Each structure stands twice: as structure tokens, then as C-alpha cells.
Amino acid sequence: MANIINGGLMHLYQIIPWIGSLALEILLVFAALRNNIHKRFPVFFAYIAFDITRAVVLPAILYATPTTYNYFYAYWLSVPIEYTLTFLIILEVFAYIFEPTSAIQNG
């Protein structure tokens, strides 16, 4: 890790927000598991799990092979997955918001 900071790939002011967002996403996963939200919103849960995985794997690829195009390809291969999951989250939220309820059906 010292090589990343001292080698110029990442500075400390770049690592702190990255670790902070990663920690908050991990807390979100644990909260979703504890409250069974992952059953109600499985695509959102999958997106958060994917984002955590990507936030760990991409810097590891960059650190392991900084002079190759591995990071470039890994990043751009992950973008379509991210966009697909984002679109599916929108569909999931719309299905949740507009799901028929007994009050609407009886009224």
C-alpha cells in the first residue's frame, strides 16, 4: 500500500473517500441482510455487492499491473454490468411503487 501512495498512483486524499464509501457500502449490505431488505430489493442488493467487489478488484488490478492495460479493460468491462444493474434497479423501484395494493383494488 505504501507503494501506491508513494509511487504516485493514489494520494492519501484519494484513498480516504474510497475507503469511507467502501465502509458505508459494507454497512449497507449488513443492514440489508439484517432487515431482510435484500429479499424485497434483490437487484439493489446485487448492485451494492457488485460495487463493493469492483471497488476492491479494480485497485488491486491497478496495483498488481500498473503498466498494462488490464485496469482499462477491467474497468470498461464492468461499466455495462453497472449500467444494466442501474436500469434494473429503476425497474425494481417502479414495480415497488406501482404495485397494486388492496386499498386501490377495493376502492
C-alpha positions in Angstrom: 0.0 0.0 0.0 2.9 2.3 0.7 4.0 1.9 -3.0 0.6 3.0 -4.2 0.7 6.2 -2.0 4.4 7.0 -2.5 4.6 5.7 -6.1 2.1 8.3 -7.3 -0.8 6.1 -8.2 -3.0 7.3 -5.4 -2.6 10.0 -2.9 -3.9 9.9 0.7 -6.7 12.4 -0.1 -7.9 10.0 -2.8 -7.8 6.9 -0.6 -9.8 8.3 2.3 -13.1 8.8 0.4 -12.6 5.5 -1.3 -12.3 3.6 2.0 -15.1 5.6 3.5 -17.5 4.8 0.7 -16.5 1.2 0.8 -17.1 1.0 4.5 -20.6 2.6 4.1 -21.5 0.2 1.4 -20.4 -2.8 3.5 -22.6 -1.4 6.4 -25.5 -1.1 3.9 -25.1 -4.7 2.9 -25.1 -5.8 6.6 -28.2 -3.7 7.3 -30.0 -5.1 4.2 -29.2 -8.6 5.3 -30.3 -8.0 8.9 -33.6 -6.3 7.9 -34.3 -8.7 5.0 -34.3 -5.8 2.6 -32.3 -8.0 0.2 -35.4 -10.1 -0.3 -37.5 -7.1 -1.2 -34.9 -5.4 -3.5 -32.6 -8.2 -4.8 -31.3 -6.2 -7.7 -30.4 -3.2 -5.5 -28.6 -5.7 -3.2 -26.8 -7.2 -6.1 -25.7 -3.7 -7.3 -24.2 -2.9 -3.9 -22.4 -6.2 -3.8 -21.1 -5.7 -7.3 -19.9 -2.1 -6.5 -18.1 -3.4 -3.4 -16.4 -6.1 -5.4 -15.5 -3.6 -8.2 -14.1 -1.2 -5.6 -11.8 -3.8 -4.3 -10.8 -5.6 -7.6 -10.1 -2.6 -9.8 -7.5 -1.0 -7.5 -6.0 -4.5 -6.9 -5.6 -4.9 -10.7 -4.1 -1.4 -11.0 -1.6 -2.1 -8.2 -0.7 -5.5 -9.5 -0.2 -4.5 -13.1 0.2 -0.7 -13.3 1.9 -0.6 -16.7 -0.5 -2.8 -18.6 -4.0 -2.2 -19.9 -5.6 -4.7 -17.5 -7.2 -2.0 -15.4 -8.5 -0.3 -18.6 -10.2 -3.5 -19.8 -11.5 -4.5 -16.4 -13.0 -1.0 -15.8 -14.7 -0.9 -19.2 -16.0 -4.5 -18.9 -17.5 -3.5 -15.6 -19.4 -0.5 -16.9 -22.0 -2.3 -18.9 -22.7 -4.5 -15.9 -23.1 -1.4 -13.7 -25.5 0.3 -16.2 -27.6 -2.9 -16.6 -27.9 -3.2 -12.9 -28.8 0.5 -12.6 -31.6 0.1 -15.2 -32.9 -3.0 -13.4 -32.9 -1.0 -10.1 -35.1 1.6 -11.8 -37.5 -1.2 -12.9 -37.4 -2.7 -9.4 -38.3 0.6 -7.8 -41.1 1.3 -10.3 -42.5 -2.1 -9.7 -42.4 -1.5 -5.9 -44.0 2.0 -6.2 -46.8 1.0 -8.6 -47.5 -2.5 -7.2 -51.2 -2.9 -6.7 -52.5 -2.7 -3.2 -55.7 -3.9 -1.7 -56.8 -0.3 -1.0 -56.5 0.6 -4.6 -58.2 -2.6 -5.8 -61.1 -2.3 -3.4 -61.5 1.5 -3.9 
